[in-house]
Amino acid sequence: MTVAIIPNLTRQNAFDITLNVCKELDLLQIGYLFSDSLQNTFKDVKNAQFMPESELTATCDFVISVGGDGSMIHAAKMAAVKGKRILGINAGHLAYLCGVDADELQMLRCLVTGEYEVEERMLLRADLYENDELVISGICVNDLVVSRGMNNMSLVDIEVRLSGQLIADYIADGVIVSTPTGSTAYTLAAGGPIADPTLDAMLLTPVCPHQLNLRPFIFRPDSVLELSCGKRRETGTLVASYDGEPPVTLNANSVLKITKADIKAEFIKIKPINFVDVLNVKMSLNR
């Protein structure tokens, strides 16, 4: 058995936690791989193997992410493309997606014994067209956010169409289209619904809308949403960000087509807790 370890070393303690993961995997006689960009960082780890990042998830049996939710999202995309299961180890403070905390590494034995469940999580596919030509295509674990650019302080006008039919024309700071997994991320902060992360659905939530009659929507998973610049007011720069990645600019001829992706993320669940338990622990909802 071999796992690919993808650590976010910008996180405090992530390096030490990664070393402890390696020690636990050695005890379990599980091989482990790192990106060759980390060869100098982990040169003293005797049993580590290194290879190009593009080959990492194709070679392993499982993926382990060390970091917070952002780290998990990045690694989950890499794992999903290759059909590999992923386990997150929390090296941060507030992490909904990570299945194991840093003081629970003994649970890694469950990878050998098979004492775990697999939660499939729906992903979004977001295709950006300009003048009907595909420019960018990406996968989202959490959400796709269309918002005003950094130098634009005005509200923006964003049209949303469902299978070609106009359903909303938001005058707002932006619009979020999220998966159920992403319902506890930016969508939650914007007043959107909390959804069971194992559902298949698309959530549409406006960010600070200047309207009383337009609220969040939940759509069936086979929906086709199209977001574009509205025409009701002069709109400055619009940008789109896939899971918080560096944004791409939209112009008057841009259309974002959002659908359910044809692949899913597979999260390894070792601890017998559900998403309500996680919310209670992470957000102290009942305290």
GIMO-V659270 format. One record per residue. N is the residue number from 1. RES is the residue in one small letter. PSI is psi in whole degrees, -180 to 180 (* if undefined). Layout:
BEGIN
N_RES_PSI ; N_RES_PSI
END
This chain:
BEGIN
1_m_140 ; 2_t_138 ; 3_v_148 ; 4_a_126 ; 5_i_124 ; 6_i_95 ; 7_p_148 ; 8_n_96 ; 9_l_1 ; 10_t_-14 ; 11_r_136 ; 12_q_134 ; 13_n_-3 ; 14_a_-36 ; 15_f_-49 ; 16_d_-39 ; 17_i_-40 ; 18_t_-41 ; 19_l_-40 ; 20_n_-35 ; 21_v_-45 ; 22_c_-42 ; 23_k_-41 ; 24_e_-40 ; 25_l_-35 ; 26_d_-44 ; 27_l_-33 ; 28_l_-2 ; 29_q_42 ; 30_i_128 ; 31_g_157 ; 32_y_147 ; 33_l_146 ; 34_f_159 ; 35_s_143 ; 36_d_-12 ; 37_s_-14 ; 38_l_13 ; 39_q_-42 ; 40_n_-36 ; 41_t_-40 ; 42_f_31 ; 43_k_-23 ; 44_d_1 ; 45_v_108 ; 46_k_-43 ; 47_n_6 ; 48_a_141 ; 49_q_150 ; 50_f_144 ; 51_m_166 ; 52_p_142 ; 53_e_-33 ; 54_s_-21 ; 55_e_-8 ; 56_l_-55 ; 57_t_-15 ; 58_a_-24 ; 59_t_-27 ; 60_c_172 ; 61_d_-36 ; 62_f_165 ; 63_v_137 ; 64_i_125 ; 65_s_133 ; 66_v_115 ; 67_g_-145 ; 68_g_-158 ; 69_d_-39 ; 70_g_-41 ; 71_s_-42 ; 72_m_-41 ; 73_i_-47 ; 74_h_-48 ; 75_a_-35 ; 76_a_-36 ; 77_k_-45 ; 78_m_-41 ; 79_a_-42 ; 80_a_-39 ; 81_v_-32 ; 82_k_5 ; 83_g_32 ; 84_k_148 ; 85_r_152 ; 86_i_141 ; 87_l_132 ; 88_g_134 ; 89_i_122 ; 90_n_118 ; 91_a_13 ; 92_g_-156 ; 93_h_-57 ; 94_l_103 ; 95_a_113 ; 96_y_-31 ; 97_l_-22 ; 98_c_135 ; 99_g_-16 ; 100_v_138 ; 101_d_166 ; 102_a_-24 ; 103_d_14 ; 104_e_26 ; 105_l_-18 ; 106_q_-20 ; 107_m_-11 ; 108_l_-19 ; 109_r_-24 ; 110_c_-22 ; 111_l_-31 ; 112_v_-44 ; 113_t_-16 ; 114_g_16 ; 115_e_69 ; 116_y_163 ; 117_e_163 ; 118_v_121 ; 119_e_120 ; 120_e_133 ; 121_r_129 ; 122_m_143 ; 123_l_157 ; 124_l_147 ; 125_r_128 ; 126_a_116 ; 127_d_126 ; 128_l_122 ; 129_y_144 ; 130_e_120 ; 131_n_45 ; 132_d_13 ; 133_e_129 ; 134_l_125 ; 135_v_-47 ; 136_i_141 ; 137_s_135 ; 138_g_165 ; 139_i_141 ; 140_c_130 ; 141_v_-44 ; 142_n_-65 ; 143_d_163 ; 144_l_124 ; 145_v_127 ; 146_v_125 ; 147_s_177 ; 148_r_150 ; 149_g_171 ; 150_m_-35 ; 151_n_13 ; 152_n_112 ; 153_m_1 ; 154_s_157 ; 155_l_151 ; 156_v_161 ; 157_d_116 ; 158_i_119 ; 159_e_140 ; 160_v_126 ; 161_r_142 ; 162_l_112 ; 163_s_41 ; 164_g_-14 ; 165_q_130 ; 166_l_124 ; 167_i_-22 ; 168_a_145 ; 169_d_96 ; 170_y_128 ; 171_i_107 ; 172_a_180 ; 173_d_-24 ; 174_g_-175 ; 175_v_139 ; 176_i_129 ; 177_v_119 ; 178_s_161 ; 179_t_168 ; 180_p_-34 ; 181_t_-39 ; 182_g_1 ; 183_s_-18 ; 184_t_13 ; 185_a_-128 ; 186_y_-36 ; 187_t_-42 ; 188_l_-45 ; 189_a_-28 ; 190_a_4 ; 191_g_15 ; 192_g_173 ; 193_p_153 ; 194_i_126 ; 195_a_148 ; 196_d_123 ; 197_p_-14 ; 198_t_-3 ; 199_l_160 ; 200_d_111 ; 201_a_163 ; 202_m_128 ; 203_l_131 ; 204_l_119 ; 205_t_124 ; 206_p_151 ; 207_v_112 ; 208_c_59 ; 209_p_144 ; 210_h_46 ; 211_q_146 ; 212_l_-19 ; 213_n_2 ; 214_l_116 ; 215_r_177 ; 216_p_153 ; 217_f_154 ; 218_i_127 ; 219_f_155 ; 220_r_156 ; 221_p_-20 ; 222_d_15 ; 223_s_155 ; 224_v_111 ; 225_l_141 ; 226_e_125 ; 227_l_135 ; 228_s_170 ; 229_c_130 ; 230_g_174 ; 231_k_7 ; 232_r_-16 ; 233_r_161 ; 234_e_125 ; 235_t_131 ; 236_g_-158 ; 237_t_133 ; 238_l_142 ; 239_v_155 ; 240_a_137 ; 241_s_129 ; 242_y_111 ; 243_d_39 ; 244_g_9 ; 245_e_165 ; 246_p_133 ; 247_p_157 ; 248_v_148 ; 249_t_139 ; 250_l_145 ; 251_n_-173 ; 252_a_-22 ; 253_n_8 ; 254_s_143 ; 255_v_128 ; 256_l_118 ; 257_k_121 ; 258_i_127 ; 259_t_170 ; 260_k_132 ; 261_a_157 ; 262_d_7 ; 263_i_163 ; 264_k_155 ; 265_a_143 ; 266_e_104 ; 267_f_130 ; 268_i_126 ; 269_k_108 ; 270_i_-46 ; 271_k_139 ; 272_p_63 ; 273_i_151 ; 274_n_179 ; 275_f_-25 ; 276_v_-40 ; 277_d_-43 ; 278_v_-44 ; 279_l_-43 ; 280_n_-40 ; 281_v_-47 ; 282_k_-34 ; 283_m_-1 ; 284_s_45 ; 285_l_-31 ; 286_n_24 ; 287_r_*
END
